[in-house]
Amino acid sequence: MMYEAIKNFNKQFEYEPVVENADKLEKKDKFIVAGMGGSHLSADILKISRPTLDMTIHRDYGLPDAMENRLLILSSYSGNTEEVVNAFEKGLENNLPIAVISIGGKLIELAREHSIPYVQMPDTDIQPRNALGYSLRALLKVIGDEETLKELSNLSQTLYPTEYEEVGKALSKKLKGKIPVIYSSTRNQSIAYNWKIKLNETG
């Protein structure tokens, strides 16, 4: 299953996300992304490529203090992450503009119940950490970045994960029996974090 997820990663960029209840999606240029673990990774990666993007990552219960004129984006792969569901409820209580990204679960149920804009990603039975392509495209759709969404579509034709298989095998042999320490510049922190997740949960 893991091998197939890696081999077919480029196909995630063929995914065309659809915003349900799109007429209720408020256009903003400032964002809060509430998500835990791999569910905020797409936002981290996006901030690397667009340093001027006003996007704050919230990894906790409740909401951050600065919410004025911002779109609250609730991101949970399963849709059942406790902290993110709590952030949804707080956003609803405070009448904030909200959007949801998930494959299902409680968040999608709440979004449908309250007519909140949402993107329901495909449930392909892969681990959340391997769904970066899906979640990145869903996030771009929600924030209205159609240009980058179109650019990323090209990765489905130009990115070939199997080309790196032998390099990956060689690296895994070097890491066997060792505890790797990943470090990076501030700019590349989210890439290092992604690598750390893969090593911790897959290695």
C-alpha positions in Angstrom: 0.0 0.0 0.0 2.8 2.5 0.9 4.7 1.6 -2.2 1.7 2.2 -4.4 1.0 5.5 -2.7 4.5 6.7 -3.4 4.6 5.4 -7.0 1.3 7.1 -7.8 1.9 10.3 -6.0 2.1 12.4 -9.2 -1.5 11.3 -10.1 -2.8 13.3 -7.2 -2.1 16.4 -9.2 -4.8 15.3 -11.7 -7.4 15.9 -9.0 -9.7 18.7 -9.7 -11.2 20.0 -6.4 -14.7 21.3 -6.2 -16.0 23.7 -3.6 -19.4 22.7 -2.4 -21.6 25.7 -1.2 -19.2 27.8 -3.2 -21.7 30.7 -3.3 -21.1 31.1 0.5 -17.3 31.1 0.2 -16.0 34.6 1.2 -13.1 35.9 -0.8 -10.2 36.9 1.5 -6.5 37.5 1.1 -5.7 36.6 4.7 -6.1 33.1 6.1 -6.0 30.9 9.2 -5.5 27.2 8.6 -6.4 25.1 11.6 -4.9 21.6 11.3 -2.7 19.1 13.1 0.2 17.0 11.9 0.2 16.4 8.2 -3.1 18.2 7.7 -1.4 21.6 7.8 1.6 20.5 5.7 0.1 21.8 2.5 -0.2 25.3 4.0 3.4 25.1 5.2 4.6 24.2 1.7 2.5 26.9 0.1 4.0 29.5 2.4 7.5 28.5 1.2 6.6 29.2 -2.4 4.7 32.4 -1.6 6.5 34.2 1.3 4.2 37.2 1.1 1.0 35.0 1.6 -0.7 36.1 4.8 -1.5 32.6 6.1 -1.3 31.6 9.8 -1.1 27.9 10.9 -3.1 27.1 14.0 -2.3 23.9 15.8 -4.5 23.9 18.9 -8.0 24.0 20.3 -10.0 27.2 19.9 -8.9 30.0 17.7 -5.9 32.5 17.6 -6.6 36.1 18.6 -6.2 37.8 15.3 -9.2 36.6 13.2 -10.4 39.9 11.7 -10.9 39.9 7.9 -9.5 36.3 7.7 -10.9 33.1 6.2 -10.8 30.3 8.7 -9.9 27.0 6.9 -10.4 23.8 8.8 -8.1 21.1 7.5 -8.4 17.5 8.8 -7.8 14.5 6.6 -10.1 12.2 8.6 -12.5 15.1 9.4 -12.5 13.9 13.1 -9.5 15.6 14.5 -10.7 16.9 17.9 -8.8 20.2 17.8 -10.0 21.1 14.3 -13.6 20.2 15.1 -13.3 22.5 18.1 -11.9 25.3 16.0 -14.9 24.8 13.6 -17.4 25.1 16.5 -15.6 28.3 17.8 -15.6 29.8 14.3 -19.3 29.1 14.0 -20.0 30.6 17.4 -18.2 33.8 16.4 -19.9 34.0 13.0 -16.5 33.8 11.1 -16.1 33.0 7.4 -15.3 29.3 7.3 -14.2 26.6 4.8 -13.5 22.9 5.3 -11.1 20.5 3.7 -11.4 16.8 4.5 -12.3 13.4 3.1 -15.3 13.1 5.3 -16.0 12.6 9.0 -17.5 15.1 11.5 -16.2 18.2 9.7 -18.0 17.4 6.4 -21.1 16.5 8.4 -21.0 19.9 10.1 -20.2 21.8 6.9 -23.3 20.2 5.2 -25.5 20.9 8.2 -24.5 24.6 8.4 -24.1 25.1 4.6 -20.4 25.9 5.0 -18.2 25.8 1.9 -16.1 22.6 1.8 -13.9 20.5 -0.4 -14.3 16.8 0.1 -11.0 15.1 -1.1 -11.1 11.6 -2.5 -10.7 8.8 0.1 -8.1 6.6 -1.6 -7.2 4.7 1.6 -3.8 6.2 1.8 -2.2 7.6 4.9 -2.8 11.4 5.5 0.9 12.1 5.2 0.9 10.7 1.7 -2.0 12.9 0.5 -0.1 16.1 0.1 -1.0 16.5 -3.6 -4.7 16.3 -2.8 -4.6 18.6 0.2 -2.4 21.2 -1.6 -4.8 21.4 -4.6 -7.8 21.6 -2.3 -6.2 24.4 -0.3 -5.4 26.3 -3.5 -9.0 26.0 -4.7 -10.3 27.3 -1.4 -8.1 30.4 -1.4 -8.9 31.1 -5.0 -5.4 30.6 -6.5 -6.4 29.2 -9.8 -3.1 30.1 -11.5 -1.0 27.9 -9.1 -3.6 25.2 -9.3 -3.2 25.1 -13.0 0.6 25.1 -12.8 0.6 22.1 -10.4 -1.5 20.1 -12.8 1.6 19.7 -14.9 3.3 17.6 -12.2 1.0 14.7 -13.1 2.9 14.5 -16.4 6.4 15.7 -15.3 6.9 14.1 -11.9 7.9 10.4 -12.0 8.4 9.1 -8.4 9.7 5.7 -9.7 12.8 7.5 -11.1 14.0 8.1 -7.6 13.4 4.5 -6.4 17.1 3.4 -6.6 18.3 6.5 -4.9 15.7 6.0 -2.1 16.8 2.4 -1.6 20.5 3.4 -1.4 19.6 6.1 1.2 17.5 3.7 3.2 20.5 1.3 3.4 22.7 4.1 4.7 20.1 5.0 7.4 19.6 1.5 8.6 20.4 1.2 12.3 20.9 4.9 12.6 18.8 7.7 14.1 18.8 10.5 11.5 18.6 14.2 12.6 16.9 16.5 10.0 17.8 20.2 10.0 17.2 22.9 7.5 17.0 26.7 6.9 13.9 28.5 8.2 12.7 28.7 4.6 12.8 24.9 4.1 11.5 24.0 7.6 8.3 22.5 6.3 10.2 20.3 3.9 12.4 19.0 6.7 9.2 18.5 8.8 7.7 16.4 6.0 10.8 14.3 5.9 10.7 13.8 9.7 7.1 12.7 9.5 7.9 10.1 6.8 10.9 8.8 8.8 9.0 8.6 12.1 5.9 6.9 10.7 7.2 4.9 7.8 10.8 4.2 8.4 
